[in-house]
Amino acid sequence: MCSLAAAELLALRNRVPVPAVRVNEAAVATAFVSERHLRIDGRAPTSFAPLSGFWPAADGWVRTHANYPHHRARLLSALGIADRGGDRELVGVLSKELASRPAEEVQETVYAAGGLAVAVASAPAAAGPALVERRHVGQGSPRLPAPASVPAQDVRVLDLTRVIAGPVATRTLALLGADVLRVDAPRLPEDADAHADTGVGKRSTLLDLGSPGDRHAFEELLGRADVVVTGYRPGALDRHGLTPDVLLDRYPDLIVAQLCAWDWSGPWAGRRGFDSLVQAGTGIAAIEATADGRPGVLPAQALDHGTGYLLAAAVLRALSDRQATGGGCHLRLSLAGTASWLLHDIRPTPARGEAGTYDSGSWLAETESPYGRLRHALPPVHYDGAPTNWDHAPTQWGTDRPNWA
């Protein structure tokens, strides 16, 4: 879908037939585990921290996420565990504590403290959020952009996303020619390996929106942006005046694309989440359980990657619509919406014979970067004439100036 949306936008800009779309399954399979293929000077990245994972509870299972230092600290504090020694020593302490408590009690206690833990659902949840919510906003004049060599050429994307799903979306837009500037708060840490994987083709800056000087710089960026992509839980950016309604009232031609973990309303709307937690909470972990009943996972962080490419496709379609009819657009997607689609809306053809294999080596590349010699997955977005790689390596996280290129 992302490849087709890119091809259609390029054809619209150049007033030519849509180029043929050819998607290679090996390219997609490699890209969906890009973080596993990443190497920095030959070093493989750390995946999940020792305190992240599935744990037996008194009445079921719990999934925790403690990869970031602040989430780790809140998990331990919520459960009354003293932060002494290293994580390896704390594994036994955490395991014993979780085994003594009901799963939902752990979930709510840790959530109340700002940490991350989810009771593993024993069966698939009922149908969840829509896969994509799309709202056309306002009236405008059709745009007649200059012909382009790539679909998103000269499109400015303000990237307010973190971790995997949102950065995958904006990484894809950068591949297709967009000027993507990621903006993070200085107080929020980011994993260097994650940024090395998802930061290719983009630039990255740090701005404190509570600081008058930084806020002025942000407003200058916002005033010239074509697309704003956010990846925070609902309401998290409201205090900064960055609600979709406010943004679209100020900039009627803007495309505002939002991504969250769980939902946009209801009791789970304000909760933080990651792919692994959403898999646990929606029943995917139960479906993937081993024979002895231990919860399992999909073979990739497919909610993150799938939602990321779908978000990029939705933005590309919105750009096509804006050029044809004018006006702005508000898009909303969630990891839970993608999980619901996987659980309820598709019926895969039963496998025949052994699962297929693929050669990932053909879909990996190496380049020099500020992080060192970088091995990364090549893009899976393909149409006739599509870029085969990004035009530059990731810059160091947070080191670029807050300017458009």
N, C-alpha and C positions, 0 to 999 in steps of 0.2 A: 504493500500500500504506500509506503514512504517513497519507494522508487517511482511508482506511478504518479504520485502527487508532484514529485520533483520534475518528472518528464512533462507533465501537463503544464506546469507553471512556465517551464522553459519554452514550450511551444507557444503559449499565450504571449509571452514577451517578444518572441521572434516572429510571430504570426506565420508559423509553419506547422506541418503535421506533427503530432506527438511522436517522439522517437520511440523505438521499440524498447521494451523493458525486459531485461533478462536478469533474474535473481538466481544466484548460485547457492545451493543449499549448504555447501561447505563454508562459504563465506559467512552466511548467516550463523551457522553453528559455531564458528570461530569467534565471531563478534559477540555472541551472546555469553561467552565466557572470557571476554577480553581481559578482565582483571586477573584471570588465571594464567594467561599467556604473557602478561607483562613481565619484563625483566629490566632491571636497572643495573648496568655494569655486571650482568649475569646473575644478579640477586633476584630471587622470587619474592613478591610482596607477602606480608603477613595477611592471612585471611581473617579468621575470627579469633578474638582474644580468648584466653582460657576461661573467663567467666561468662562468655557468650555461648549459648547452646541449649539443648534440651536437658531437663532435669526432672526426675521423678518427684511428684508432690504426694501429699497424703492421699489424694483421691484421683490422681491422673498425672498429667505432665504439664510442665511450664517451659516456655521458651524465653530466654533472657537475651539482652543485647547490651554489651558493655565494652564495645570497641573504642568509644570515645571516653577520655578521662572523666568528664563531668557525668556521663551516664554511669560509668563504673562506680564513681563515688556515691551517687544517689542510690544505686542499687544496694550497696553495702550498708549505707546509713539507714535506709528504709527498713532493712531486715535486722538492724541492731548488731551488725558484724563490724568489729574493730578492724580498721585497715592497717594491719600489721603484717610485715613480711611481703613476699611477692605473690603474684597471682597463683603460681603453682601450689603454694602452701594454702592459699585461701580456697582452692577448689573443694577440698574436703569439708571445710567449714561451711561453705555455701551449700554444698550438697546435703549435708546433715540438716541445716536449717530449712531448706526448701522441702525436704522429705517430711518434715513435721507439720507442714501447713497445707490447707486446701489450696488448690491451684488458683481459684478465683480470689481468694484472700490475698495470695501473693500478688496477683495481677493488680488488684485495687490498691494495696498498700504501697507497692512500688510506684504505681502511676501517681498516687497522691504526693509522693516525694519528688516527682519529676523524673523518675527513672523509667526503664523499659523492661517490661515482662508481660507476657500474654499467656493465659491459660490455653492449652492446646485443645481445639475443638475436636470432639470425638467423631464428628460426621460433617459433611459439607454444609455450610451455612445456607440459609435461604438466599434467593437472588438478591444481589446487592446493588450498588450504584450503577448508573448507566456507564457504558464503555466510554462514551464521549458526550459531553453536554456542550451544545453550541448555540450561541445567541448572537444574531446579527444586530448591530446597534447603529442607529442613526442613519442619516441620508448623506450622500456625497456624490461627487462627480466621478465617473470612471477615470482611472488613471491610464495614461498611455506611456509606460516606462520605455526607456531606451532598450534596444535589443541587447542581449547579454550572452556571454559564453557559458555561464552557469546560472541556475534558476534563481538563487537568492543574491545575486550580485547587487551591491550597493544597498542592501537591506541591513539596517542597524538593529541588533538584538541586545537588549539589556537582560543579562542572565543573573537572576536572583535565585539560584538553585544550588543544591549541595548533594553530596554522596554519589548516587549512580543515575537514577532515572532522569532527573532534570538535566544533569550534565551530558548524558547520552543524547538527549534531544538537541541541546544547543551545540554539541560537538557535530551532530549531523548537519545542522544548519550552517555551521562554519565550513564544513566540507563543501557545501553547495554554494559557497560564495559570500555568506553573510559576514558582516563585521560583528563579531560576538565579543562583548566585554562582560566578564563575570565580576559581580560586586559582592563582597563578603564583609561582614562586620569584623573589626579587628579582634573582638573578644571571643569569637567562635573559632575553635581550632579546626583545621582540616587535615585529613590524612594525606601526606605527601604522595604516597603511592596511588591513592585514588585520583588525585589531581593529575598525576603523570599519565594515568590511563585515559581520563576523560577530558583533559585540558588541551589536547592537540587541536591546532587550528584556531585557538582562542587566546584572548589575553585576560589578565586577572588583576583586579585592584581591590584595595581595602578602603571602605568609607564608613565612618560612624555617623549614622543619620541623626543622632542626637547632638552632633557638633555643628554649629552654624556654618563653618567653612566647608566641612564635608557635605553638609546638606545642600549648600549652594552648588557644589560640584556635581552632586547627584541630579539636581534639578536641571542643570545644563545638559547633562546626558539624556535625561528623560524627555526634555523638550525636542530633541532631535531623533528620538528612537522611533522605529517602525513597529517593533515587537517588544513586549515585556513578558518574560517567562519567570514565574515564581514557583518555588518548591517547598514552601513552608506550610505548616498546618493552618487550617482556616482561622482567621482572626489574628494571626501572629504579626502581620504587617499593618494592621488597621491603625495602630497608634502613630504610624508614620504617614498616614493619609494615602495609603497605597491600596485601597479597596478598588475593585474593578469599576464600580460605579463612579467613584471620584476620578479615576484615571481617564475613563472614557468621556466623562463630562468635560474634563480639561482638554483632552486630545481625541476628538471624535473619530479620527481615522486610525487610531491605535488598535493593535491586536494584543489583547491581554490573554495569556495562556497560563492557567493555574494547574498545579499538580499537588496532590496530598496523598497521604497513606491510606486513610480509612474512608471518610465520607465527608460531605459538605454540610450535613445537618445531622441532628440526632446525638445520642449520648457519646458516640465515638468520634465525632467530628473534630474535637479539639485535641485529640491524642496524637502523640508522636508515634512514628512507626517506620519500620524498614521492611524490605522484601521478606526477610526470614520471619518476622513477626506476623506479617499479613498471611503468609503461607500457613502459619500455625493457627491463627485465629479464624481463618475461613474454611478450614477442613482439608486443605491440600496436604498438610503434614500427616493427617490421619490416613488419607488415601495412599500416601507414599510410605506408610509404616512398614517395618520389617516383619518377618514372620513371628517374632517374639513380642510384637506390639510396640516396639520403640518407634516414635514418630520419625518420619523421613522428610526429605526435601526433593524438589524438582532437580533435574540434572544441571540446571543453571539458575541464576537469579533472574528467572524469566519474567517475573512481574516488573522488576526494574527495567530490564532491557526492552521488553515488549512495550511497556508503557512509554518509555523514552522514544522509541521509533514511532509509535503511534502519535505521540505529542508533536514530534517533528512533522509528521504527515498532516496533522490537523492545522498546524501553522502554515504550511505550504499551501494547503487548500484555501485557508483564509486569505492568504496573499493573492491567490488567483481570483477569489471573489471580490476582493477590494479593488483589484485592477479592472474587473469587469463591471462592477456596480457601485463602487465607492462605499464609504462608511467603515465603521470599526467592527470588531468581533470579540466576543468573550468566550473562551474555551475552558472547560473544566474536565480533568481526568484524575483518576486515582488508582493506586495499586490494587485496592479492593475491587474496583470496577473491572480491572483486567482479570483478577482472580475469579470474579463472578462469571465473566464471559467464558473463561476456560472451564469452569465447573458446570455451567448450565446451558451455554449457547452454542457450543460446538460438539460435534459427535465425530471423533476421529475414526478413520477407517481401521478396522482391526488389523494388527500387524500380521504379516505373513512371512514366516521364516525368521531368520536372525535379523537383528537391528543392523541397519547400514552403518558403514564406517566412512570416514572422510579424512582427507589429508589437510591438517591445519597449516602445515608448513608453507603452502602456496599462498596463504592469506595472512602472513606475518611479514613485517618489515622492521628494519632497524634504522635509527637516526640518532644523531647527536642532539643532546638537550642540556639545559642547565642542571638537570638531575644526574646526568651521566649518559652513557650509551644506552639508548632506549630501544627495547623490542616491544612492538605493539601490534595489535590486530588491525588489519586493513578494513576499510569500510565495506559493508554489505549492500549499500545502496548502488544499484546499477541500472543504467539505461544507455543506449547508444551514445557515446561521447561523454559519459559521466566521468568526473574526476576519479582517479584510482587511489589517491592518497591526499592527505591534508597538505596545505602549502607551507606549514611550519610546525615545528615541535612545540610542546607546551612551554609556556614561559613559567618562570618560578612563581608559585602561588603568591598573589598579593603584591607583586613588585611592579606592575605596570601603572602608568599614569592614568588618571580618570579622564581620558579623552577618547573620542572616536578616531579611528584611523584616517 
